[in-house]
Amino acid sequence: MLRQTWRDFELLIIDDGSQDATAEIAERLAEEDGRIVLLRNRKNAGVSASRNLGVAEAGGEWVAFLDSDDLWREDKLEKQLAVLEAHPDAVLGYTASSFMDGEGRPYGYIQEAERKTDYRTLLRRNLLSCSSVMVRREVMLRHPMGGDRMHEDYAAWLEILREARCAYGLNEPLLVYRMHGQSKSGNRMRSVGMMVGSYRHVGYSRPAAVLLTLRYAVHSVCKRGKIRRSEGRGAYAGTGTSFKKTGDARLAASAAAVSGEEKPGGPEQRPLP
């Protein structure tokens, strides 16, 4: 985070009742860097309350989220702000995502971002990883995350896209998302119940929410299968149709840079057949 090429930001660290040295480390960093502010919950309040607290205390026009186990590319903020500021109607944006396992080993799969994602598209599958999102603070204040018994971020994006034209995507994997069984989405049965809760939260009846969840689950299973099958492949080997069909060398190079591998075209890398 502190290596971002965009330097004009404030970093709000929300300590949600950690039992390790998180708060002490954050306090030391805040003393060294005036952009850093530590906010501590008196007791464990959960993901939704912590994110909502950060939004409420933020002073900027745009808010971005970064979960403690995920990583950003150093140019994430700079590139994403450029895309959003090029569209005066923009209120929500996201980037493509790469993936790593619990030990930090990269997978080869890239979840690509569409240039524009509307409500109907998002209803079928969630392309917006929370740690890739950038959203106008005033909009997020109107649509706070609704509780930890649902996929609170997904429900918030759906609410926002009901009133906004679209979310603008940047098709570069500027987020590295960590996959492990301890996450809320890592428990499949729990995740299904939370997805039903997400659709109920935005106004769908229980039967409709169940049907939407079944459709969503098909996309989710397919995605996770692609991620698992990409284990051990080169960082840009999973860039999918963008690189294989259109020769999108920019996306491939970006994916290679995420894991520190040599960019396509070097002596050790070859384009996919």
C-alpha positions as CSV (number, residue, x, y, z in Angstrom):
1,M,0.0,0.0,0.0
2,L,2.7,2.5,1.0
3,R,4.5,1.8,-2.4
4,Q,1.6,3.1,-4.5
5,T,2.7,5.4,-7.3
6,W,-0.3,7.6,-6.5
7,R,0.9,9.4,-3.3
8,D,-2.0,11.6,-2.4
9,F,-4.1,9.2,-0.2
10,E,-5.0,8.6,3.4
11,L,-4.7,5.1,4.8
12,L,-7.3,4.2,7.4
13,I,-6.3,0.9,9.2
14,I,-9.3,-0.6,11.0
15,D,-8.2,-2.9,13.9
16,D,-11.2,-5.1,14.6
17,G,-10.1,-6.6,17.9
18,S,-6.8,-8.2,16.6
19,Q,-4.9,-10.5,19.1
20,D,-1.5,-10.1,17.5
21,A,0.8,-7.1,17.0
22,T,-1.3,-5.5,14.3
23,A,-2.2,-2.4,16.3
24,E,1.3,-1.8,17.6
25,I,2.7,-2.0,14.0
26,A,0.0,0.3,12.7
27,E,0.7,2.8,15.5
28,R,4.4,2.9,14.6
29,L,3.6,3.4,10.9
30,A,1.2,6.2,11.8
31,E,3.9,8.0,13.7
32,E,6.2,7.8,10.7
33,D,3.7,8.7,8.0
34,G,1.0,11.3,8.5
35,R,-1.3,9.8,5.9
36,I,-1.9,6.8,8.1
37,V,-4.7,6.7,10.7
38,L,-5.4,3.8,13.1
39,L,-9.0,3.2,14.1
40,R,-9.7,0.6,16.7
41,N,-13.0,-1.1,17.4
42,R,-13.6,-1.5,21.1
43,K,-14.6,-5.1,20.5
44,N,-14.8,-7.3,17.4
45,A,-17.5,-5.7,15.2
46,G,-17.1,-7.7,12.0
47,V,-16.3,-6.9,8.4
48,S,-19.3,-4.8,7.6
49,A,-19.1,-2.5,10.6
50,S,-15.3,-2.1,10.1
51,R,-15.7,-1.1,6.5
52,N,-18.6,1.2,7.2
53,L,-16.5,2.9,10.0
54,G,-13.6,3.4,7.5
55,V,-16.0,5.0,4.9
56,A,-17.5,7.3,7.6
57,E,-14.1,8.5,8.8
58,A,-12.6,8.9,5.3
59,G,-11.9,12.4,4.0
60,G,-11.5,11.7,0.3
61,E,-13.9,11.7,-2.6
62,W,-13.1,8.1,-3.5
63,V,-12.8,5.1,-1.2
64,A,-10.9,1.8,-1.9
65,F,-10.9,-1.3,0.2
66,L,-8.0,-3.6,0.9
67,D,-8.5,-6.7,3.0
68,S,-5.6,-7.6,5.2
69,D,-4.8,-10.8,3.3
70,D,-4.9,-9.3,-0.2
71,L,-2.3,-7.4,-2.2
72,W,-2.4,-4.5,-4.6
73,R,-0.1,-3.8,-7.6
74,E,1.9,-0.6,-6.9
75,D,0.1,1.3,-9.7
76,K,-3.4,0.2,-8.7
77,L,-4.7,3.6,-7.4
78,E,-3.1,5.6,-10.1
79,K,-4.4,3.6,-13.0
80,Q,-7.9,3.1,-11.5
81,L,-8.3,6.8,-10.7
82,A,-7.4,7.7,-14.3
83,V,-10.1,5.4,-15.6
84,L,-12.8,6.7,-13.3
85,E,-11.9,10.4,-13.8
86,A,-12.2,9.9,-17.5
87,H,-15.9,9.1,-17.0
88,P,-17.8,12.0,-15.3
89,D,-20.7,9.7,-14.5
90,A,-18.5,7.1,-12.7
91,V,-19.4,6.2,-9.1
92,L,-18.0,2.6,-9.0
93,G,-15.0,0.9,-10.5
94,Y,-13.1,-2.3,-10.2
95,T,-10.1,-4.1,-11.7
96,A,-9.2,-7.6,-13.0
97,S,-7.9,-10.0,-10.3
98,S,-5.2,-12.5,-10.0
99,F,-5.1,-15.2,-7.3
100,M,-2.7,-16.8,-4.8
101,D,-3.1,-19.5,-2.3
102,G,-2.8,-19.2,1.5
103,E,1.0,-19.4,1.3
104,G,1.3,-16.7,-1.3
105,R,1.9,-19.0,-4.3
106,P,0.3,-17.5,-7.4
107,Y,-2.3,-19.3,-9.6
108,G,-2.3,-18.7,-13.3
109,Y,-5.9,-17.8,-13.6
110,I,-7.0,-14.1,-14.2
111,Q,-10.5,-13.0,-13.5
112,E,-10.9,-10.4,-16.2
113,A,-12.8,-7.1,-15.8
114,E,-15.4,-6.0,-18.3
115,R,-15.2,-2.4,-19.6
116,K,-18.7,-1.8,-18.2
117,T,-20.6,-4.0,-15.8
118,D,-24.3,-3.2,-15.3
119,Y,-26.8,-4.5,-12.7
120,R,-28.1,-7.4,-14.8
121,T,-24.6,-8.7,-15.4
122,L,-23.7,-8.4,-11.7
123,L,-26.9,-10.2,-10.7
124,R,-25.6,-13.3,-12.6
125,R,-22.0,-13.3,-11.2
126,N,-19.9,-11.0,-9.1
127,L,-17.0,-9.7,-11.0
128,L,-16.2,-7.1,-8.4
129,S,-13.7,-8.3,-5.8
130,C,-14.0,-6.0,-2.9
131,S,-10.3,-5.3,-2.7
132,S,-10.3,-4.2,-6.3
133,V,-13.2,-1.7,-5.9
134,M,-13.0,2.1,-5.9
135,V,-16.3,3.9,-5.1
136,R,-17.4,7.4,-4.4
137,R,-17.6,8.0,-0.7
138,E,-21.0,9.8,-0.9
139,V,-22.5,6.8,-2.7
140,M,-21.0,4.3,-0.2
141,L,-22.5,6.3,2.6
142,R,-26.0,5.9,1.1
143,H,-25.4,2.2,0.6
144,P,-23.4,0.9,3.6
145,M,-22.6,-2.8,4.0
146,G,-25.5,-4.5,5.6
147,G,-24.1,-7.2,7.9
148,D,-21.9,-10.2,8.0
149,R,-24.6,-12.8,7.5
150,M,-24.6,-12.1,3.8
151,H,-22.0,-11.2,1.2
152,E,-22.1,-7.6,2.3
153,D,-19.9,-6.2,-0.4
154,Y,-21.8,-7.9,-3.2
155,A,-25.2,-6.7,-1.8
156,A,-23.8,-3.1,-1.7
157,W,-22.6,-3.2,-5.3
158,L,-26.0,-4.5,-6.4
159,E,-27.7,-1.6,-4.6
160,I,-25.4,0.9,-6.1
161,L,-25.8,-0.4,-9.7
162,R,-29.6,-0.2,-9.3
163,E,-29.2,3.5,-9.4
164,A,-26.0,3.9,-11.4
165,R,-25.4,3.3,-15.1
166,C,-22.5,0.8,-14.6
167,A,-19.3,-0.1,-12.9
168,Y,-16.2,0.8,-14.9
169,G,-13.7,-2.1,-15.2
170,L,-10.0,-1.9,-15.7
171,N,-8.8,-5.1,-17.3
172,E,-5.5,-5.4,-15.6
173,P,-5.0,-7.7,-12.5
174,L,-4.1,-4.9,-10.1
175,L,-5.4,-7.0,-7.2
176,V,-3.9,-10.3,-6.0
177,Y,-6.7,-12.1,-4.1
178,R,-5.7,-14.7,-1.5
179,M,-7.7,-17.9,-1.4
180,H,-7.9,-19.9,1.8
181,G,-10.5,-21.9,3.7
182,Q,-10.7,-19.5,6.6
183,S,-12.4,-16.8,4.5
184,K,-16.1,-16.3,4.6
185,S,-16.4,-17.3,0.9
186,G,-14.1,-20.3,1.5
187,N,-16.8,-22.3,3.3
188,R,-19.1,-23.4,0.4
189,M,-22.2,-24.2,2.4
190,R,-22.0,-21.1,4.5
191,S,-21.4,-19.0,1.3
192,V,-24.6,-20.4,-0.3
193,G,-26.7,-19.2,2.7
194,M,-25.0,-15.8,2.7
195,M,-25.7,-15.5,-1.1
196,V,-29.4,-16.1,-0.5
197,G,-29.2,-13.4,2.2
198,S,-27.6,-11.0,-0.2
199,Y,-30.4,-11.3,-2.7
200,R,-33.0,-11.0,0.1
201,H,-31.3,-7.9,1.3
202,V,-31.7,-6.2,-2.0
203,G,-35.4,-7.0,-2.2
204,Y,-35.9,-10.4,-3.8
205,S,-38.3,-13.0,-2.5
206,R,-36.9,-16.2,-0.9
207,P,-37.8,-18.4,-4.0
208,A,-36.2,-15.8,-6.3
209,A,-33.2,-15.5,-4.1
210,V,-32.7,-19.3,-4.1
211,L,-32.9,-19.4,-7.9
212,L,-30.5,-16.5,-8.3
213,T,-28.1,-18.3,-5.9
214,L,-28.2,-21.5,-7.9
215,R,-27.3,-19.6,-11.1
216,Y,-24.6,-17.7,-9.3
217,A,-23.2,-21.0,-7.9
218,V,-22.7,-22.5,-11.3
219,H,-20.5,-19.5,-12.3
220,S,-18.7,-19.7,-9.0
221,V,-17.9,-23.4,-9.3
222,C,-16.6,-23.0,-12.8
223,K,-14.4,-20.1,-11.7
224,R,-12.9,-22.0,-8.8
225,G,-12.3,-25.0,-11.1
226,K,-10.3,-22.8,-13.5
227,I,-8.3,-21.3,-10.6
228,R,-7.4,-24.7,-9.2
229,R,-6.5,-26.1,-12.6
230,S,-4.2,-23.1,-13.2
231,E,-2.0,-24.0,-10.2
232,G,1.6,-24.2,-11.1
233,R,1.2,-22.4,-14.5
234,G,2.9,-19.2,-15.4
235,A,1.4,-16.0,-14.0
236,Y,0.0,-15.0,-17.3
237,A,-1.0,-18.4,-18.6
238,G,-4.5,-18.0,-17.4
239,T,-5.3,-14.7,-19.0
240,G,-8.0,-16.5,-21.0
241,T,-9.5,-15.3,-24.2
242,S,-8.1,-11.8,-24.1
243,F,-4.5,-13.1,-24.6
244,K,-5.2,-16.3,-26.5
245,K,-7.6,-14.9,-29.0
246,T,-6.8,-11.2,-29.2
247,G,-3.1,-11.3,-28.3
248,D,-3.6,-8.9,-25.4
249,A,0.1,-8.6,-24.4
250,R,-0.6,-5.7,-22.0
251,L,-2.9,-7.9,-19.8
252,A,-0.4,-10.8,-20.1
253,A,2.5,-8.6,-19.0
254,S,0.5,-7.2,-16.2
255,A,-0.3,-10.7,-14.9
256,A,3.3,-11.7,-15.1
257,A,4.3,-8.6,-13.1
258,V,2.0,-9.6,-10.3
259,S,4.0,-12.6,-9.4
260,G,7.4,-11.2,-10.4
261,E,7.8,-13.5,-13.4
262,E,9.4,-12.4,-16.6
263,K,7.0,-10.7,-18.9
264,P,5.9,-12.5,-22.1
265,G,8.5,-12.3,-24.9
266,G,11.5,-13.0,-22.6
267,P,13.7,-16.0,-23.0
268,E,11.7,-18.2,-20.5
269,Q,8.2,-17.2,-21.5
270,R,6.2,-18.0,-24.6
271,P,2.7,-16.9,-25.7
272,L,0.0,-19.6,-25.3
273,P,-0.6,-21.7,-28.4
